[in-house]
């Protein structure tokens, strides 16, 4: 199972999402080809009702403890309740461009 599939499975099991998008953005960073290290997650769940953004992120980190302890280097989280998602018209911010860290750059 790929890291992306593992993330998707764990989030589906842990949050019963109304909407889930897991995007591997590793190719936008200075990592080897076919890496699974940088992900963007859009997660819409009633489980987030009444929880702060920090509490939502902590819950996601707990659900993804395995991948976060291993291959995952970066995780962009966009967590919403169903009502918040509806107010956003089903959209989440895009990830910013990588600004460096290239192995080719001189120290």
N, C-alpha and C positions, 0 to 999 in steps of 0.2 A: 504494500500500500504506500502511495506517495505521501509526503508530508502534507500536501494540500488536502488530499483525501482524508487523512487522519484528523486534520483540523476541522474539516466539514463534518465528519462523523461525530466528533466529540461535541461540537457546538449544537448539532441537531439533537443529540441525546440529552444535552444539558439544559437547553433553552427552548425547545419546541418552537423554533422561529417561524414567524409569519413570512419573513424574507431573510435570506442568507446569501451573501456573495463573498466568496473567498478568492482573491486574486493574487497570484504569484507575481510579484513585481521585482523579482531578483534580477531579471535581465536589464533593469534600469539602474543597476548599481555595479560597482567594481568587484564582481565575484566571478568565479569560473562559470563557463557556459553550463546550462541545465541545472543550476543551483536551485535549491529551495530554502532560501534563507530570509527573504523579505516578503511579507504578506500584508495585504490590505483586506480588512474584514468589515463588511457592513452587516450588522445583525439587528433585526427588528423582532422584539419579543415582549410579550405581556409580563414576563418575569422581571422586566426593568421598571415596572410601575412603582412609583414612590421611592426609587433609588437614585442617588446622586450619580453623576458621571463617574466619579472616582469609585464608588461602590460597584457600578456596572463593570468597569474595567477590571477591578479586583476579582469579580466573579468570573470573568472571561479568562483572566490569567490563571485562576485556580483550575478551571476546566481544561486548560491547555498546558498544565504544568510539565508534562512529558516533552512535547515539542519545544517548549520554551527553554527547557533545560538542555536541549540538544541542538538540533540543527537550526532552529529559528533564531535569527539575529535581530530582526526588527518586525514589529507588528503595529500597523496603523489601525486603530479601532474607531469605528463609527457605530455607536450603539443607540438605539431608539426604541421608544414604546410605539405601539401601532398608531396611536394618535399623533405622536411627533412625526412619524414617517408620513402620515397622510398630510400633515401641515407642510411638510417639505416637498410634497408632490412626488414622493418616491425617489428622491435624489440625495446623494451624499457627496461631500467635497472630494475632489480628485487629490491624489498624493502629489506633493511638490516634486520637482525635478531633483535628482541627486546632485549635490553641489561639490562633490569631491571624494576623497578617500581612494583615489585610483592608485593601484599598485604601480602604475607607470610614472606617477608623479615623483619628482625628486624630493627627498626629505629635507 
